[in-house]
Amino acid sequence: MLSLYEASYLATQDEDILFQAMEFTKTELTQSVSLMDSQSSRHVVQALALPRHLRMSRSEAGNYINEYSQSWNHDQTLLQLAKSDFNMVQSLHQRELAEIKRWWKQLGLVDKLGFGRDRPLECFLWTVGIFPEPYYSNCRIELAKTIALLLVIDDIFDTYGSLSDLVLFTEAIQRWDLGAMEHIPEYMKICYMALYNTTNEISYRILKDHGWNVVPQLKRTWIDIFEAQLSEAKWFSEGYVPTQEQYLRNGVTTGGTYMALVHAFCLMGQGVTKETLAMMEPYPNLFSCSGKILRLWDDLGTAREEQERGDVASSIECYMREKTISCEEEARKHIRQLIRSLWVQLNGMLVAPAALPASIVNASLNLARTAQVVYQHGDDSTVTSVNGHIERLFYNPLT
């Protein structure tokens, strides 16, 4: 029963039997969990909270080892080997974190600005989710840098910059030239320089490792983010609440999905050709689908916090306004249903013949999975918090 329930989350569009199986098994498991032994009930409760297909790979590896250790017929040698492997990868992540913290401290961006989110650990958690394989060490380090910068840029647009300053900031980024800094406020100059230099350094690494000049592709993702952020700032300034479709289309860009996945594709270097680089413009539907899942989970998990910071209306408020309803829980239920339908679309893209390399297809899947880990705790208090995942993955070895 549990296996059928887990398999149902792999359903693609038009697989009605699996949709029926999902509802049937969910009902049966929920009703019978109290009658099961402790080990079985624990597995069922975890699956009902978050099915395996939606879980982050590294986090699930630790969970599975713990589950296996409690099995009466486990192989002790195999168990010790699995624990040693997990702990070796954890040691690698600790070295990667040290490198990211060193870079972040030397950059001094948040200290110099006096505001902005200072979350290198959370940024690194995202990259471990997207790149779970140990050999993607450099990819995790470089992508974590871009996510850390994205958070600060997001704070400038949401809470600190005036609309007139944000227009100048966006125009300067569109020029992508150091001379453009001349016309922006002082506090924006250090952020501009940090973004410009970091992007060029990442591009240099990609050129050195894989032989491709990707400055045009990487800078475009940042220009798109600034333009989308400026649209949201104008909406907020004018008191305009967009339709849910408008919001979501723009929100996939501001959420950083396109930036992260284009950077990931170039950093991994697998299957990068003139033809596949051309497929990054316009962005693939696969990226958009993962990005919508991220954006919607972000809203479920942080909508109240972000509105307190002065952010634009979330998908929850957009839906409530569009449908003229006053019940927030009803809107949240709709958003969760929309996320489920997006997973069905994403599943179909994962098995469809595609010109994109398997490495970036997997990264897109992993980004959607990581969004659930990072944001689901805000909508469901039974799920481990972000800090809990950080402790388990990076600091607590298996013994």
Sequence and secondary structure as in RCSB ss.txt:
>XXXX:A:sequence
MLSLYEASYLATQDEDILFQAMEFTKTELTQSVSLMDSQSSRHVVQALALPRHLRMSRSEAGNYINEYSQSWNHD
QTLLQLAKSDFNMVQSLHQRELAEIKRWWKQLGLVDKLGFGRDRPLECFLWTVGIFPEPYYSNCRIELAKTIALL
LVIDDIFDTYGSLSDLVLFTEAIQRWDLGAMEHIPEYMKICYMALYNTTNEISYRILKDHGWNVVPQLKRTWIDI
FEAQLSEAKWFSEGYVPTQEQYLRNGVTTGGTYMALVHAFCLMGQGVTKETLAMMEPYPNLFSCSGKILRLWDDL
GTAREEQERGDVASSIECYMREKTISCEEEARKHIRQLIRSLWVQLNGMLVAPAALPASIVNASLNLARTAQVVY
QHGDDSTVTSVNGHIERLFYNPLT
>XXXX:A:secstr
 HHHHHHHTT  TT HHHHHHHHHHHHHHHHHGGGS HHHHHHHHHHHHS GGGS HHHHHHHHHHHHHTSTT  
HHHHHHHHHHHHHHHHHHHHHHHHHHHHHHHH HHHHHS S   HHHHHHHHHHH  SGGGHHHHHHHHHHHHHH
HHHHHIIIII  HHHHHHHHHHHHHT GGGGGGS HHHHHHHHHHHHHHHHHHHHHHHHH    HHHHHHHHHHH
HHHHHHHHHHHHHT    HHHHHHHHHHHTTHHHHHHHHHHHH TT  HHHHHTTSS  HHHHHHHHHHHHHHHH
HHHHHHHHTT    HHHHHHHHTT   HHHHHHHHHHHHHHHHHHHHHHHHS  SS HHHHHHHHHHHHHHHHHH
HHHH TTS  HHHHHIIIII    
